[in-house]
Amino acid sequence: MPLAIYILGLAIFAQGTSELMLAGLLTEMATDLGVSVPQAGLLISAFALGMLVGAPILAVATLRWPRRNALLVFLAVFIVAHIVGALTPGYWVLFATRVVGAFVYAGFWAVAATTAVALIPADARGKAMSIIAGGLTVATIAGLPAGTVIGQHLGWRAAFWTVAALSAVAMAGVAATIPGGRPEKTPELRRELRTMARPRLWLAYGTTALSTGALLATFGYLGALLTETTGVAASWVPAVLAVYGVGALIGITIGGRTSDAHPLRTLFVGVTGLTVISLALALTAGTAITVVALVFLLGAFGFATNPALNTRVFTLAEGAPTLAAAANVSAFNVGITAGPWLGGLAISGGLGYPSVAWIGAALGLAALGTVAWASSLQRRGAGTKQAHSAPALTDA
């Protein structure tokens, strides 16, 4: 696997730490900024909102740019946004910096994915995407708990400064390892737009959004659930979040090995597990030992689906992947936005923190419906000329 793939994973780790670390800092941030915990939770949704619109816009705007140039510009803006966020005293300025930082992070994801696909053979896509997305998993294991510890001891602003520094290191790595120049085949916007008209591609986006929402509905408030309902001391929250991250690393590693050959089977097992674990969390949220075990499984099943969710899009959009990959980033962030938003509504409505796991289970069931639909379409078209002429991954 080229070194550039691992550098892209490092960059995702740096930026993903920012995406995730607020889950362990909501209480501290709410107190410092003078807002409620659900309102602080909207900073997670703000980040997702920026990613939602950023991926397709920046994919189109930089379609003909050299990929290395685009990646470096995105990282530079991300760093500036975090410096401003660390310095601001106000909630709404911080909210804006979260949107801006996420906007370029989304662009980075989309371009990084297409860059990786161009650097490796088709039968290694799942492994490559598991390495890149694994940067987010490592952010869960190391970045999230480290950010929580830094925030608890030095203030949440110190965590933002740390993210800016990590991103600067990643920027140097991208400059050193990603090939310069434009792609050999210059992407064409018209062709990219024609690819976006494929119905099965949009069904894949639905699976991405719903399964991600199922995970984030619970994860977005995991720190608060642990302290307010389970009774875990705040000092132990980083350790429990690290347990989640270990599960996520195991899950994404397994998913990276199975998604190339069996994407739908990987999705079915992963989403089913996510749904069942969410139900179990809702029912046992007051029992610490059980919750810790379930948090591990939540990470494992939630992240096992990630490589399949990514590789399906490249197969269904073969030959014009840039905008399709960007739309998949947006689909991820529909889920990231909707999950915490629905969870915040339930908490504000007096249903308590366990209600977020019930919401996760409901979204998981809906995601299973899209997987079943995709399986039905694949079986129905198994004997057609289109199915015979497509690679095995088109069972998505």
Secondary structure as UniProt FT lines:
FT   HELIX           3..21
FT   HELIX           22..24
FT   HELIX           26..33
FT   HELIX           37..61
FT   TURN            62..64
FT   HELIX           67..87
FT   HELIX           91..119
FT   HELIX           122..124
FT   HELIX           125..138
FT   HELIX           139..143
FT   HELIX           144..154
FT   HELIX           156..177
FT   HELIX           189..195
FT   TURN            196..197
FT   HELIX           199..219
FT   TURN            220..221
FT   HELIX           222..225
FT   HELIX           226..230
FT   HELIX           234..236
FT   HELIX           237..258
FT   TURN            259..261
FT   HELIX           263..284
FT   TURN            285..286
FT   HELIX           288..304
FT   HELIX           306..316
FT   TURN            317..319
FT   HELIX           321..348
FT   TURN            349..350
FT   TURN            353..354
FT   HELIX           355..380
FT   TURN            381..383
FT   HELIX           385..389
FT   HELIX           392..395
//
